[in-house]
Amino acid sequence: MKIDLKQCFPTDDQNALLLGRVWQGGNNGGPCIVLIENESVYDISYSFPIIAELLNEENPQASLEEVEKEKIGNVYSILENTDPESRDTELPFFLAPCDLQAVKACGVTFADSLLERLVEEQAKGDPKKAKQFRDELEQELNFDLGKIEPGSQKAAAVKQVLQQKKLWSQYLEVGIGPESQVFTKAQPLAAIGTGESLGVRADSKWNNPEPEMVLVVNARGNIIGATLGNDVNLRDFEGRSSLLLGKAKENNASCGIGPFIRLFNESFTLDDVRNAEITIEVSGQDGFLLQDASIMEKISRDIEILVSQTIGQHQQYPDGLMLFTGTLFAPKKDRDQPGEGFTHKLEDVVRIASPKLGALVNRVGYCHELPPWKFGITEFFRNLTQRGLI
């Protein structure tokens, strides 16, 4: 199924301060940091060969005004060449826009998705039992979880009631308790960008995409920008046991980030992130179509609280981090058998979009059939050294 990557660009690009990473082909090829201005793409690697270094500057916006830059093409032509199905590897194509940053994720941050985590747990990862437990939980939980402030006295009272009903869960603990869930989604340099194939395990029978806002956080814990992410989740693995979270979340090509990092300026602020709507569309070769949205206003904890519980006195990230903030999206639409809900099929096309951030578009493949991740930190620095950038 052909995908149109030209539609990945933000709608207000004239005002956007956009950074990305591009792979330059040829004998001296490798990853380059790029600045996108007026639809032109400029290589700034001779000033900043590592994007984590640039984002850790005291004032990245001011630093960008002084960089040495070289135009390497038009953003639309490079996006068009990014699709692996038609890519010319001698020409530039986009990568995930982060490199050495830690890639972390917060889970169970929306009340609606919290209910689905309870369903997974009760069903023990069996999609055939999901509807039964969903109906039972909706009857038992006769109050709106979304109106409970996590960590509040009311949350503690609700916990006591649910424990008496034997309904308390580890997901409720992080959903309305004082501490948020934070886990590792991918290793540095392992995320894939827009256009690449997204991985699910072939032995997973219940899985889904998760459209999320991804915060760009520097080493000092300051949120300096944002991008989009797909936190692919294997619901059957995590449903069987939360101790399988790593296998449910961190697989080859299972972390999508992109298309670009948008830094904050007068046209894009923290409040734009708080008020963003993130849409998702999944289209399959079987004619299946799923459309939904995740609305950031409905998040249970403010995004600055999520950051403060991830980086600070208890944990540091000297190269900064990319922080997935969770999703309201929890697909229940049946794809095959009634009551079994949604799961991915090969060659599904997933489009995650928000007007000020563009669109992250990926096909779905099996992890073991996709190109294995080989370009790690050692290879990255070897490449930069060979190109005379460090």
N, C-alpha and C positions, 0 to 999 in steps of 0.2 A: 504494500500500500504506500503510494508516494506521499511524502509529507512536505508541506510548504513552509520552509524555515524562514522565508522572507517576512512572515507575519510575526516573527519573534521580537521585533523591535518595539520599544515603548511608544505610546501614542504621542507623548509630549517630548520627543527626543531633542528638540531645539533647546530645552531648558535643562536637560539631564546631564549630570556629570557621571559618565559611564566608564568603567574599567572592565577589561576582560583579559583572557589569555588566548593566544593563537599559536598553533603549531605551524612553523615555517618549514617548508620542505626543502629539498636539495641536499647537497653534500654536507653543508654546514647547518643542517636543520635542527630544530628543537623548539621548546616552548618560549614564547615571547610575551611580555606584558604589554598590553595595548590600551590606548586612550581613544575613545570614540567621540569625535566632534563633527557635527554637521554631516553625518552619514559617512565620514571618512575615518579610516582606522589607522592609527599612528603607533608604530613600535617605539616604546620608551625604555627598552631593556638596557640600553647603555647607561641610563641614569638609575634605573631600578630593575635589576634582573629577577628579583623575587618580589611578588606582590605582597607577601606578608611584611616585608621590610618597609614598603611604601605605606601600607596601612597602619604601621606602628609609628610613623612619623608624628611629631607633635601636631602638625597641621598638614595633612595629606593634600588638601585642596591648594594650599599655598605652594607646596612642593611641586605640584603638577604644573604650576605656572612657569617653573624654571627648568623643566626637563628638556633633554635633547630628544627630539622626536623625528621619526622618518615615516612618511606615508607609505603604507603597504597595500592599500586597496580600498574599495567601497564596502561598507558593512553588509549591504544586501548581497553582493557577489560572494563575499566570504561566507555568509550564512548559507547561501545556496550550495557552496562547495563543501559545507560541513556534513551533509548527509552521506554516510558511508556507502550507500547504495550507488551513488553517482560521483563520488569524490575523486578529484585529481590530487594525489598525494604530493605532487610537486608544487601545488598552490596552497596558500594559507587556508586553514580551517579552525573554527573555534573549539576550545577546550572548556572544561569547568573553570570558573573564574577565580579559584583559590588554589594555593599550593601548599605551603608549610603549616597553615593553620590547623589546629585540632578541629575535628568535625564532630560536634556533640548534638544531642537532641533531647528535648523535653517531651515527655509523654503524658497522656491523660490530662490535658490542659483545657479541654472543653467538656461540658457536662454531657452532651449528646454522645460523644465518642466514649466517654466514661461508661455509659450504659452498655455499649458494644463490647468493651473490654470485659465487663462482668459476664456478658453473654458467652464470649469466648471461653472464659474460665469455667463457667457452669457446664458448657457443652463439651469441655475437655478437647477442644479443637475439632469437633465433629460438626461440619456445616449442616448435616441433616437434623441435628437437635437444636439448632440456633433459634428457630422460630418459637419452639415450645418454651424455651427458657426466656426468650425476649418477652413473650406474653406474660409469663409468670412474674418476671421482675417488674414489668410496668404496673402490674396489679399491686404488688407488694410495696413498691416505692411510690407511695401516693403523695409525693411532694416533689417540687421542682429543684433538682440538684443544682441547676444553673443559678439559683438565687441564694445559694449558700456560699459565703465567703470562706475560702480555704483557710484553715487555722484559727477560725473564730470560735467564740463560745458556742454559737449555734451549731457549728460543725461538730464540736465535741459532744453536744447533746444528741445530735443525729447519730453519731457513732455509737453512743450508748444504746440508743433505741435499736439500731440495726444489729448490734451484737446480741441483744436479747432475742431478736428474731433469727439469729444465726445467719445473717446475711452480710456480715462485715467481710471485707475483702482487701487484699493487698492493693487493688486498684483504687478502692475508695480511700485507702490510707494516703496515697499520693494525689488523689483527685481532690479531696476536701480536707486533708490533714495539713499540718504546718509545713511539711517538706515536699517539694516537687520532685518528680522523677527526672533524672538526668542520666543518659547513657551515651556510649560511643556509637556513632552511626557509621563512620568510615575512618580509615587511616589517612594521614596527609598524602595528597596526590592520588588517592584512590577514587575520588568522585568522578563521575562522567558528566559531560556537558550536554547542551541541547543538541539534538540530532543523533546522538549515540544510542545504541541499543541498551535497554534497561534489563537487568537480570532478575529472574525468579528461579528458585530451585525446582527442578523437574519432579522431585518427590513431594512437593507441596500441592495440595488439592484445594486449599482455601487461602487465597491471598488477595491483596489489593494495593493500589497506589495510595499515597497519602499526600495531598497537596498542602504545602506549608510555606509560611513566611520564614526566611532564613536571615537571621541578624548577623551583621558583620561587626565583630567586637574586637577591639585592640587589646594589647597586653595589659592595659590599665583598667580594663573593664568598661570602657566607653563604647556605646553603640554608635558607629559612624556611618552606617549604611545598611543596605538590605539587598536581597535577591530572592529567587524562588527555589523551592526544593521539592523533591519527591522522595519521601521516606518510605520506600517499599516495605510492606509488612507481610510476613507469612503468618496468617491468623491461626492456622492449625498447629504450627510449631509453638507459638507463644501460648495458645490456649491449653496445650497439653501440660506446659509448665513454664512459669515465668523465668526459670533458670535456663531455658532455651532461648532467651531474648537475643543473645549474640547470634545464634543460628537463624533466628527469625528476621534479624535486621541487617547484619553485617556480612553480606555475601558479595561475590564478584559482580560488579556493575549494578549493585542494588541501591546506590546513592546517586541521585541526580541533582545537580546544582547549576543554576544559570537562568537566563543566558549570560547576563552581565551583573557586575556589582554596581549598584547605584549609590554614590556617596551623598550624604546629606548636604543640602545647600538651601537657598531661599525657595526653591521650587519643589523640594522633597525633604520632609522633616519626620521626626519621630511620630508626630500625630498622623501623618499620612500612612505610616505603617500601622498604627493603632486602628485606623478607620478603613483599612484596605479590605476589599473583597477579592478572594482568590477563586477563580473558576476552574473547574476540571471537566474535561470531556474525554471519554474513552470510546473509541470506535474500533470494532472488530471486523475481521474478514467475513464473519458469519452474519454481518448486518446488525449486530448488537450496537446500541448507542446508549451511553450513560452520560448525563450532564448534571452537574451539581455545583455547589460552592461552599467555601469556608469563609466565614465572616469574622474578621479579627475582633470586632467589638464584643463578640460573645465569649472571648477567652476568659477563663476563670481567674487567672493571675495576670497582673499587668506584665508586659514584656520586660520592664526594668527589674521587676522582682525575679523573673526567671533568670536573668543575667546575673543578678546579685547572688542567687543560689547556685550558680555554676562556677563563677570566677570571683576570687576575693581572698580573704585571709586563710581559708581552708584549702584552696586549690588555685594554682596559677598556670597560665598558658603564655609563655614568653613570646610565642609567635602569633598570639591572638587566636581567635576561634571563629568558626561559623556555627551558629546555634539555631537548629530547627526548633520551632516554637509550638509544634503540635497542630492538630487539625480538628475541625468540626465535622469533616467528611467521614462518614462510616457507611459504605454502600450496603444496602439491603435489597436492592432490586434483583429479582431472580433472573439468572441468565439461562440456566438449563432446566433443572428440576424445580418444581414449586417448593418453596420453603428453604431452598439451599443457598439463596442469595447470590452474590457476585463472586467470581474468581476470574483471574486473568487467563487468556489464551494466547498462544504464540501469535506474534505479529500484530497484537493490539497496538493502537497508536494512542498515547496518552498526551494530552495537551493541558498544561497547567499555566494559567495566565492571570495577570493583573495589569491594568492599563499603564501604570507608571513603572512597571518592571519588565514588561514584555511577556514572552511566553517560553516556557521550557517544554520542548516536544521530544518525545522518545518513542521508539518501538519497543516491544517486549520480546525478550528471548530467554532461553534457558542459561543459567549462570555457567554451566560447564561447557556450553557450546559457543559462548561469546569469547572474544579475545581475552586471555588471562592478563591480569594486572602485573606488569613487569617493570614499569617505569617508577621506581620508588626513589627514596631520598638519595641513596648512593648514586644511582644512575643519573638523577637530576643534577647533582653537583658535578659529576664527571662531564655531563653535557655542557653545563655552564663554563667549566674550565676549558674544555676543548674549543669553545667558541670565543674564548677570551673575555668573558663577561665577569668573571671573578678571579 
